[in-house]
Amino acid sequence: QGATENVLGGYLLSETVSESIIEPLYNELMLAKLGVETFTIDTETFTARKNNGGSSAYWLGEHEPTNESNVNFGVINFALKEVGALNRYSAKLFRRASQIEQTVTEDMRRQIALAIDLSGLRGTGGKPAGTGHTGAEPRGLRNTLPTAQVNALATNGAAPGISNINKAIQSIKTRNIMSADSWGIAVSTRERQYMTGWTDTTGRPLLRQQWDGEPFPKLLGLRVEESNQIPTNLTVGGNSDCSELYA
């Protein structure tokens, strides 16, 4: 940033422009809204202890011995991943443009939050493609447990329906994970808009009380959040305009 070029900060020094700054249109953040749990660590690695179960129950006869069983324990190891943004501006601009620090800091904070949000869903666990990345991102939901994914659509993809979302919820519950207030659904903005147009066989809306009303905030009892960060250009079979839905 500097005072010599308008687009890099010179506009902030001109008295012929407004004091207020029109903010850029950022993508929506989803994970925090959907209740994802966060916690703080102060080390490079963190180990969470886990009870894997293992006790066995038996029906007993009078005065008969029973088998012994043990609870098994395990751990989940977390490794610190670092994300950041770098911006540099001249001392002249800093002295003369009072908004520069807050404006730049807020933009960087927002971009960092969006990077975390996207990696939480689609992170590979390795270094992302593209220039500028020097370290690994977290492994996101999409790449953590591929066997839990529901691919119930046609060879070339298909328009999503309530049955697809219901199967995703079923995939979670079959692992003995019971529903909670923190459950939610994340979709692309395009898919959310498509869903709000769902109708029954008579043409009446499914996700709103009536056509001039607001769409319901929940689907199958779960909150729905949307963001353009979820891609709509994925290739499935012969189609390259497909997307993903997360429960």
Summary of the structure (lengths in Angstrom):
residues: 247
radius of gyration: 24.7
end to end distance: 41.1
largest distance: 95.0
contacts: 537
relative contact order: 0.15
helix: 25%
strand: 17%
